[in-house]
Amino acid sequence: MSYVEKHLIPGESVQYETKLHWIVMLGHAVIGILLALLAIAIPVLWASLATKKKGATVPGAIYVVALVFFVVGGALFLAGLVQRKATEMAVTSKRVIVKTGIAERRTVEILLSRIESVAVDEPAMGRLLGYGTVTVRGTGGTPETFEKIYHPLEFREQVQRQIAGSAKPA
């Protein structure tokens, strides 16, 4: 059961859920792949140089360095994956709920009745790939910004629909 589902209040239901876009993993993945390629290239290059010298071999330390690069590269990729999987974003019938992190958790819960505005910022690449930054401003004036959200315009629309649906007639 997700954090959002566990923390619903009586009479509240999840209306919309989204997550971080896969782009959050891009930096981790690129560095991880480069380190993994280095882990393969270092012993291969060393061995090719060693074959030019008769009797030369690849020192064990080179394999250790290659293994360290490979492990660090894999860990970086996993860190990006965990960051994406550990973030929950939901619009409920009463609140906007965002939870990030596992070991160090950060939660933001804003009542729909306290939301003044929802702003969306989509860079050119974000428009092409479907991600952007959403800033929710509550009545206290403090903005809460959530970056690299998958389909940010849909998130804003769902918040606005819930606010309109929960508005009491005058």
BAKE-869247 format. One record per residue: residue number from 1; residue in one letter; x, y, z of N, C-alpha, C in turn. Coordinates in Angstrom, 2 decimals, always signed. Example, Ala and Ser with C-alpha at 12.3 -4.5 7.8 and 13.67 -1.06 7.14 Angstrom:
<atoms>
<1; A; <+13.19; -5.69; +7.80>; <+12.30; -4.50; +7.80>; <+13.20; -3.30; +7.80>>
<2; S; <+12.85; -2.25; +7.08>; <+13.67; -1.06; +7.14>; <+12.90; +0.03; +7.87>>
</atoms>
This chain:
<atoms>
<1; M; <+0.85; -1.18; +0.00>; <+0.00; +0.00; +0.00>; <+0.90; +1.24; +0.00>>
<2; S; <+0.55; +2.21; -0.81>; <+1.36; +3.41; -0.96>; <+1.17; +4.36; +0.22>>
<3; Y; <+2.08; +5.31; +0.34>; <+1.99; +6.34; +1.39>; <+0.66; +7.08; +1.28>>
<4; V; <+0.30; +7.46; +0.07>; <-0.93; +8.23; -0.14>; <-2.14; +7.43; +0.33>>
<5; E; <-2.22; +6.17; -0.07>; <-3.36; +5.34; +0.32>; <-3.43; +5.15; +1.83>>
<6; K; <-2.27; +5.02; +2.48>; <-2.24; +4.82; +3.93>; <-2.67; +6.06; +4.70>>
<7; H; <-2.54; +7.24; +4.09>; <-2.79; +8.48; +4.82>; <-4.02; +9.24; +4.35>>
<8; L; <-4.94; +8.54; +3.71>; <-6.20; +9.18; +3.35>; <-7.04; +9.39; +4.60>>
<9; I; <-7.74; +10.52; +4.66>; <-8.63; +10.77; +5.79>; <-10.02; +10.27; +5.43>>
<10; P; <-10.88; +10.05; +6.41>; <-12.22; +9.52; +6.11>; <-12.96; +10.39; +5.09>>
<11; G; <-13.54; +9.74; +4.11>; <-14.28; +10.42; +3.06>; <-13.42; +10.94; +1.92>>
<12; E; <-12.12; +10.71; +1.99>; <-11.20; +11.19; +0.96>; <-10.87; +10.05; +0.00>>
<13; S; <-10.73; +10.37; -1.27>; <-10.35; +9.36; -2.26>; <-9.32; +9.94; -3.23>>
<14; V; <-8.49; +9.07; -3.76>; <-7.48; +9.50; -4.73>; <-8.17; +9.73; -6.07>>
<15; Q; <-7.97; +10.91; -6.63>; <-8.57; +11.26; -7.91>; <-7.57; +11.17; -9.07>>
<16; Y; <-6.29; +11.40; -8.75>; <-5.26; +11.41; -9.79>; <-3.92; +11.14; -9.15>>
<17; E; <-3.11; +10.30; -9.80>; <-1.75; +10.04; -9.33>; <-0.79; +10.21; -10.50>>
<18; T; <+0.40; +10.71; -10.20>; <+1.45; +10.80; -11.20>; <+2.77; +10.49; -10.52>>
<19; K; <+3.84; +10.60; -11.28>; <+5.16; +10.27; -10.74>; <+6.19; +11.18; -11.39>>
<20; L; <+7.42; +11.00; -10.99>; <+8.50; +11.73; -11.64>; <+8.70; +11.16; -13.04>>
<21; H; <+9.09; +12.01; -13.95>; <+9.37; +11.59; -15.32>; <+10.67; +10.78; -15.33>>
<22; W; <+10.85; +9.92; -16.31>; <+12.06; +9.11; -16.40>; <+13.31; +9.97; -16.59>>
<23; I; <+13.15; +11.21; -16.98>; <+14.29; +12.10; -17.20>; <+15.11; +12.30; -15.92>>
<24; V; <+14.48; +12.09; -14.74>; <+15.24; +12.24; -13.48>; <+16.35; +11.20; -13.39>>
<25; M; <+16.21; +10.11; -14.11>; <+17.22; +9.05; -14.09>; <+18.32; +9.28; -15.12>>
<26; L; <+18.14; +10.22; -16.02>; <+19.06; +10.38; -17.15>; <+20.49; +10.65; -16.71>>
<27; G; <+20.69; +11.61; -15.82>; <+22.04; +11.92; -15.35>; <+22.69; +10.74; -14.67>>
<28; H; <+21.94; +10.08; -13.80>; <+22.45; +8.90; -13.12>; <+22.81; +7.80; -14.12>>
<29; A; <+21.92; +7.61; -15.10>; <+22.14; +6.54; -16.08>; <+23.36; +6.83; -16.96>>
<30; V; <+23.50; +8.06; -17.41>; <+24.64; +8.40; -18.28>; <+25.95; +8.20; -17.54>>
<31; I; <+26.04; +8.73; -16.32>; <+27.28; +8.56; -15.55>; <+27.51; +7.09; -15.23>>
<32; G; <+26.44; +6.37; -14.87>; <+26.56; +4.95; -14.58>; <+27.06; +4.15; -15.78>>
<33; I; <+26.52; +4.46; -16.96>; <+26.95; +3.75; -18.18>; <+28.40; +4.09; -18.52>>
<34; L; <+28.76; +5.37; -18.38>; <+30.15; +5.76; -18.65>; <+31.12; +5.05; -17.71>>
<35; L; <+30.76; +4.96; -16.43>; <+31.63; +4.26; -15.49>; <+31.70; +2.77; -15.81>>
<36; A; <+30.57; +2.18; -16.20>; <+30.58; +0.76; -16.58>; <+31.45; +0.53; -17.82>>
<37; L; <+31.36; +1.44; -18.79>; <+32.20; +1.32; -19.98>; <+33.68; +1.47; -19.63>>
<38; L; <+33.98; +2.40; -18.72>; <+35.36; +2.53; -18.25>; <+35.82; +1.26; -17.56>>
<39; A; <+34.91; +0.65; -16.80>; <+35.25; -0.59; -16.10>; <+35.64; -1.69; -17.09>>
<40; I; <+35.03; -1.68; -18.24>; <+35.36; -2.67; -19.27>; <+36.61; -2.24; -20.05>>
<41; A; <+36.69; -0.95; -20.36>; <+37.77; -0.45; -21.22>; <+39.14; -0.49; -20.55>>
<42; I; <+39.21; -0.19; -19.26>; <+40.52; -0.12; -18.59>; <+41.27; -1.45; -18.68>>
<43; P; <+40.69; -2.57; -18.26>; <+41.44; -3.83; -18.36>; <+41.74; -4.23; -19.81>>
<44; V; <+40.80; -3.94; -20.72>; <+41.02; -4.30; -22.13>; <+42.19; -3.51; -22.70>>
<45; L; <+42.20; -2.20; -22.44>; <+43.31; -1.37; -22.94>; <+44.63; -1.78; -22.29>>
<46; W; <+44.58; -2.04; -21.00>; <+45.81; -2.46; -20.30>; <+46.33; -3.78; -20.88>>
<47; A; <+45.40; -4.69; -21.14>; <+45.80; -5.99; -21.70>; <+46.38; -5.82; -23.10>>
<48; S; <+45.80; -4.92; -23.90>; <+46.34; -4.72; -25.25>; <+47.73; -4.10; -25.19>>
<49; L; <+47.96; -3.22; -24.22>; <+49.30; -2.67; -24.04>; <+50.26; -3.73; -23.53>>
<50; A; <+49.75; -4.59; -22.64>; <+50.60; -5.63; -22.05>; <+51.03; -6.65; -23.09>>
<51; T; <+50.18; -6.92; -24.08>; <+50.55; -7.91; -25.11>; <+51.68; -7.41; -26.00>>
<52; K; <+51.85; -6.10; -26.04>; <+52.95; -5.53; -26.83>; <+54.30; -5.76; -26.14>>
<53; K; <+54.25; -5.90; -24.82>; <+55.47; -6.19; -24.06>; <+55.45; -7.67; -23.71>>
<54; K; <+56.47; -8.37; -24.06>; <+56.50; -9.81; -23.80>; <+56.59; -10.07; -22.31>>
<55; G; <+55.70; -10.93; -21.84>; <+55.70; -11.34; -20.44>; <+54.94; -10.40; -19.52>>
<56; A; <+54.42; -9.30; -20.03>; <+53.67; -8.36; -19.19>; <+52.24; -8.87; -19.00>>
<57; T; <+51.69; -8.64; -17.83>; <+50.32; -9.05; -17.53>; <+49.55; -7.86; -16.97>>
<58; V; <+48.26; -8.04; -16.87>; <+47.41; -7.00; -16.30>; <+47.45; -7.14; -14.78>>
<59; P; <+47.88; -6.09; -14.06>; <+47.94; -6.18; -12.60>; <+46.54; -6.34; -12.00>>
<60; G; <+46.48; -7.02; -10.87>; <+45.20; -7.22; -10.18>; <+44.55; -5.91; -9.78>>
<61; A; <+45.35; -4.88; -9.50>; <+44.80; -3.58; -9.11>; <+43.93; -2.98; -10.21>>
<62; I; <+44.28; -3.26; -11.45>; <+43.48; -2.74; -12.57>; <+42.08; -3.35; -12.54>>
<63; Y; <+42.01; -4.64; -12.23>; <+40.70; -5.29; -12.13>; <+39.90; -4.73; -10.95>>
<64; V; <+40.59; -4.42; -9.87>; <+39.91; -3.84; -8.70>; <+39.34; -2.46; -9.06>>
<65; V; <+40.14; -1.64; -9.73>; <+39.67; -0.32; -10.16>; <+38.47; -0.47; -11.10>>
<66; A; <+38.56; -1.40; -12.02>; <+37.46; -1.63; -12.95>; <+36.20; -2.07; -12.20>>
<67; L; <+36.36; -2.94; -11.23>; <+35.22; -3.40; -10.43>; <+34.60; -2.25; -9.66>>
<68; V; <+35.43; -1.39; -9.08>; <+34.92; -0.23; -8.34>; <+34.12; +0.68; -9.28>>
<69; F; <+34.65; +0.95; -10.47>; <+33.92; +1.77; -11.44>; <+32.58; +1.14; -11.79>>
<70; F; <+32.58; -0.17; -11.99>; <+31.35; -0.87; -12.35>; <+30.32; -0.79; -11.22>>
<71; V; <+30.76; -1.01; -9.99>; <+29.85; -0.97; -8.83>; <+29.31; +0.44; -8.63>>
<72; V; <+30.17; +1.44; -8.71>; <+29.72; +2.83; -8.54>; <+28.74; +3.20; -9.65>>
<73; G; <+29.02; +2.80; -10.87>; <+28.10; +3.06; -11.98>; <+26.74; +2.43; -11.76>>
<74; G; <+26.74; +1.18; -11.31>; <+25.48; +0.50; -11.01>; <+24.73; +1.16; -9.87>>
<75; A; <+25.46; +1.59; -8.85>; <+24.84; +2.26; -7.70>; <+24.20; +3.59; -8.11>>
<76; L; <+24.87; +4.33; -8.97>; <+24.30; +5.59; -9.45>; <+23.01; +5.36; -10.23>>
<77; F; <+23.01; +4.35; -11.08>; <+21.80; +4.04; -11.83>; <+20.66; +3.65; -10.88>>
<78; L; <+20.97; +2.82; -9.90>; <+19.95; +2.41; -8.92>; <+19.45; +3.60; -8.11>>
<79; A; <+20.33; +4.55; -7.79>; <+19.92; +5.74; -7.04>; <+18.87; +6.53; -7.81>>
<80; G; <+19.06; +6.67; -9.11>; <+18.08; +7.36; -9.93>; <+16.76; +6.61; -9.99>>
<81; L; <+16.84; +5.30; -10.10>; <+15.64; +4.47; -10.14>; <+14.87; +4.56; -8.82>>
<82; V; <+15.59; +4.49; -7.71>; <+14.95; +4.59; -6.39>; <+14.31; +5.96; -6.21>>
<83; Q; <+14.99; +7.02; -6.64>; <+14.43; +8.37; -6.53>; <+13.09; +8.44; -7.25>>
<84; R; <+13.03; +7.86; -8.42>; <+11.79; +7.90; -9.20>; <+10.69; +7.06; -8.55>>
<85; K; <+11.05; +5.87; -8.11>; <+10.05; +4.97; -7.53>; <+9.58; +5.42; -6.15>>
<86; A; <+10.42; +6.15; -5.42>; <+10.09; +6.54; -4.04>; <+9.31; +7.84; -3.97>>
<87; T; <+8.96; +8.41; -5.10>; <+8.21; +9.66; -5.11>; <+6.77; +9.38; -5.50>>
<88; E; <+5.85; +9.84; -4.66>; <+4.42; +9.69; -4.94>; <+3.80; +11.07; -5.01>>
<89; M; <+2.95; +11.29; -6.00>; <+2.25; +12.55; -6.16>; <+0.80; +12.24; -6.45>>
<90; A; <-0.08; +12.85; -5.67>; <-1.50; +12.55; -5.86>; <-2.36; +13.78; -5.60>>
<91; V; <-3.47; +13.81; -6.31>; <-4.52; +14.78; -6.05>; <-5.68; +13.96; -5.51>>
<92; T; <-6.11; +14.27; -4.31>; <-7.25; +13.56; -3.73>; <-8.47; +14.48; -3.78>>
<93; S; <-9.56; +14.00; -3.26>; <-10.77; +14.81; -3.23>; <-10.66; +15.96; -2.23>>
<94; K; <-9.60; +15.96; -1.38>; <-9.45; +17.02; -0.37>; <-8.08; +17.68; -0.33>>
<95; R; <-7.04; +17.01; -0.89>; <-5.67; +17.53; -0.74>; <-4.82; +17.23; -1.97>>
<96; V; <-3.68; +17.91; -2.00>; <-2.58; +17.55; -2.89>; <-1.53; +16.94; -1.97>>
<97; I; <-1.08; +15.72; -2.28>; <-0.12; +15.02; -1.44>; <+1.09; +14.65; -2.29>>
<98; V; <+2.28; +15.00; -1.78>; <+3.53; +14.63; -2.44>; <+4.45; +14.05; -1.39>>
<99; K; <+4.99; +12.86; -1.66>; <+5.94; +12.21; -0.76>; <+7.18; +11.85; -1.55>>
<100; T; <+8.35; +12.23; -1.02>; <+9.61; +11.86; -1.65>; <+10.50; +11.17; -0.64>>
<101; G; <+11.35; +10.29; -1.13>; <+12.35; +9.66; -0.28>; <+11.88; +8.40; +0.41>>
<102; I; <+12.87; +7.65; +0.89>; <+12.61; +6.43; +1.65>; <+13.20; +6.58; +3.04>>
<103; A; <+14.53; +6.62; +3.12>; <+15.20; +6.77; +4.42>; <+14.94; +8.16; +4.99>>
<104; E; <+15.11; +9.17; +4.16>; <+14.80; +10.54; +4.54>; <+13.56; +10.94; +3.75>>
<105; R; <+12.45; +10.99; +4.44>; <+11.18; +11.25; +3.77>; <+10.80; +12.72; +3.89>>
<106; R; <+10.24; +13.26; +2.82>; <+9.69; +14.61; +2.84>; <+8.27; +14.51; +2.31>>
<107; T; <+7.33; +15.05; +3.06>; <+5.95; +15.03; +2.61>; <+5.39; +16.45; +2.58>>
<108; V; <+4.55; +16.68; +1.60>; <+3.84; +17.95; +1.48>; <+2.38; +17.60; +1.28>>
<109; E; <+1.54; +18.16; +2.13>; <+0.10; +17.93; +2.02>; <-0.57; +19.29; +2.10>>
<110; I; <-1.26; +19.67; +1.04>; <-1.91; +20.97; +0.98>; <-3.41; +20.74; +0.76>>
<111; L; <-4.22; +21.31; +1.63>; <-5.66; +21.22; +1.45>; <-6.07; +21.97; +0.20>>
<112; L; <-6.98; +21.40; -0.56>; <-7.44; +22.06; -1.78>; <-8.01; +23.44; -1.48>>
<113; S; <-8.68; +23.57; -0.34>; <-9.29; +24.86; +0.02>; <-8.24; +25.93; +0.33>>
<114; R; <-6.99; +25.53; +0.50>; <-5.91; +26.47; +0.83>; <-5.01; +26.79; -0.37>>
<115; I; <-5.35; +26.27; -1.53>; <-4.51; +26.49; -2.71>; <-4.98; +27.75; -3.43>>
<116; E; <-4.02; +28.68; -3.65>; <-4.31; +29.91; -4.39>; <-4.02; +29.75; -5.88>>
<117; S; <-2.89; +29.09; -6.19>; <-2.54; +28.94; -7.61>; <-1.67; +27.71; -7.82>>
<118; V; <-1.70; +27.24; -9.06>; <-0.84; +26.13; -9.49>; <-0.18; +26.58; -10.79>>
<119; A; <+1.13; +26.76; -10.74>; <+1.88; +27.21; -11.91>; <+2.66; +26.05; -12.51>>
<120; V; <+2.76; +26.04; -13.83>; <+3.51; +25.00; -14.54>; <+4.59; +25.66; -15.38>>
<121; D; <+5.79; +25.13; -15.29>; <+6.92; +25.59; -16.10>; <+7.42; +24.39; -16.90>>
<122; E; <+7.32; +24.50; -18.22>; <+7.79; +23.42; -19.09>; <+8.89; +23.95; -20.01>>
<123; P; <+10.12; +23.49; -19.83>; <+11.15; +23.88; -20.80>; <+10.85; +23.23; -22.15>>
<124; A; <+11.54; +23.68; -23.20>; <+11.29; +23.13; -24.54>; <+11.42; +21.61; -24.56>>
<125; M; <+12.47; +21.09; -23.94>; <+12.66; +19.63; -23.91>; <+11.54; +18.97; -23.10>>
<126; G; <+11.10; +19.64; -22.05>; <+10.00; +19.12; -21.24>; <+8.70; +19.02; -22.02>>
<127; R; <+8.45; +20.00; -22.87>; <+7.24; +19.95; -23.70>; <+7.29; +18.78; -24.66>>
<128; L; <+8.47; +18.51; -25.21>; <+8.63; +17.40; -26.14>; <+8.50; +16.05; -25.45>>
<129; L; <+9.09; +15.95; -24.26>; <+9.14; +14.66; -23.57>; <+8.05; +14.47; -22.52>>
<130; G; <+7.31; +15.52; -22.19>; <+6.19; +15.38; -21.27>; <+6.54; +15.52; -19.80>>
<131; Y; <+7.42; +16.47; -19.46>; <+7.73; +16.73; -18.05>; <+7.84; +18.22; -17.81>>
<132; G; <+7.75; +18.61; -16.55>; <+7.88; +20.01; -16.20>; <+7.89; +20.19; -14.70>>
<133; T; <+7.89; +21.44; -14.29>; <+7.91; +21.81; -12.88>; <+6.55; +22.39; -12.51>>
<134; V; <+6.01; +21.93; -11.39>; <+4.74; +22.43; -10.89>; <+5.00; +23.15; -9.57>>
<135; T; <+4.47; +24.37; -9.45>; <+4.58; +25.12; -8.20>; <+3.18; +25.36; -7.67>>
<136; V; <+2.91; +24.86; -6.47>; <+1.62; +25.03; -5.82>; <+1.81; +26.09; -4.73>>
<137; R; <+1.02; +27.15; -4.82>; <+1.10; +28.22; -3.83>; <-0.16; +28.19; -2.98>>
<138; G; <+0.06; +28.04; -1.68>; <-1.05; +28.02; -0.75>; <-1.37; +29.41; -0.23>>
<139; T; <-2.41; +29.51; +0.60>; <-2.83; +30.80; +1.12>; <-1.78; +31.44; +2.03>>
<140; G; <-0.89; +30.66; +2.57>; <+0.19; +31.21; +3.38>; <+1.26; +31.88; +2.55>>
<141; G; <+1.19; +31.72; +1.23>; <+2.14; +32.35; +0.34>; <+3.39; +31.56; +0.06>>
<142; T; <+3.61; +30.47; +0.80>; <+4.81; +29.67; +0.60>; <+4.61; +28.74; -0.59>>
<143; P; <+5.45; +28.87; -1.61>; <+5.30; +27.98; -2.76>; <+5.96; +26.62; -2.51>>
<144; E; <+5.33; +25.59; -2.98>; <+5.91; +24.24; -2.97>; <+6.17; +23.87; -4.42>>
<145; T; <+7.43; +23.60; -4.74>; <+7.82; +23.33; -6.11>; <+8.21; +21.87; -6.28>>
<146; F; <+7.67; +21.25; -7.32>; <+7.94; +19.85; -7.61>; <+8.47; +19.76; -9.04>>
<147; E; <+9.72; +19.32; -9.18>; <+10.39; +19.32; -10.47>; <+10.29; +17.98; -11.19>>
<148; K; <+10.33; +18.07; -12.50>; <+10.36; +16.92; -13.41>; <+9.18; +15.97; -13.21>>
<149; I; <+8.01; +16.56; -13.07>; <+6.78; +15.79; -12.94>; <+6.33; +15.32; -14.33>>
<150; Y; <+5.86; +14.09; -14.39>; <+5.32; +13.51; -15.61>; <+3.97; +14.18; -15.89>>
<151; H; <+3.76; +14.72; -17.07>; <+2.54; +15.41; -17.50>; <+2.08; +16.48; -16.50>>
<152; P; <+2.85; +17.55; -16.35>; <+2.52; +18.58; -15.36>; <+1.21; +19.32; -15.65>>
<153; L; <+0.86; +19.51; -16.91>; <-0.39; +20.19; -17.22>; <-1.60; +19.38; -16.76>>
<154; E; <-1.50; +18.07; -16.89>; <-2.58; +17.19; -16.41>; <-2.69; +17.27; -14.89>>
<155; F; <-1.54; +17.33; -14.21>; <-1.55; +17.46; -12.75>; <-2.27; +18.75; -12.36>>
<156; R; <-1.92; +19.87; -13.00>; <-2.57; +21.15; -12.70>; <-4.06; +21.09; -12.98>>
<157; E; <-4.43; +20.49; -14.12>; <-5.85; +20.39; -14.47>; <-6.62; +19.59; -13.42>>
<158; Q; <-6.03; +18.51; -12.94>; <-6.70; +17.68; -11.93>; <-6.87; +18.45; -10.62>>
<159; V; <-5.86; +19.23; -10.24>; <-5.99; +20.06; -9.03>; <-7.13; +21.06; -9.22>>
<160; Q; <-7.16; +21.73; -10.36>; <-8.20; +22.72; -10.63>; <-9.59; +22.08; -10.67>>
<161; R; <-9.69; +20.89; -11.24>; <-10.99; +20.20; -11.26>; <-11.47; +19.88; -9.85>>
<162; Q; <-10.56; +19.42; -9.02>; <-10.95; +19.09; -7.65>; <-11.33; +20.34; -6.86>>
<163; I; <-10.61; +21.43; -7.08>; <-10.95; +22.68; -6.40>; <-12.33; +23.15; -6.86>>
<164; A; <-12.58; +23.11; -8.16>; <-13.88; +23.52; -8.69>; <-15.00; +22.62; -8.20>>
<165; G; <-14.72; +21.33; -8.10>; <-15.72; +20.38; -7.64>; <-16.00; +20.47; -6.15>>
<166; S; <-15.01; +20.94; -5.38>; <-15.20; +21.02; -3.94>; <-15.62; +22.41; -3.49>>
<167; A; <-15.71; +23.35; -4.45>; <-16.11; +24.72; -4.10>; <-17.56; +24.72; -3.66>>
<168; K; <-17.79; +25.43; -2.58>; <-19.16; +25.52; -2.06>; <-19.88; +26.68; -2.76>>
<169; P; <-21.13; +26.47; -3.18>; <-21.86; +27.55; -3.85>; <-22.05; +28.74; -2.91>>
<170; A; <-22.03; +29.95; -3.48>; <-22.15; +31.17; -2.67>; <-23.59; +31.46; -2.33>>
</atoms>
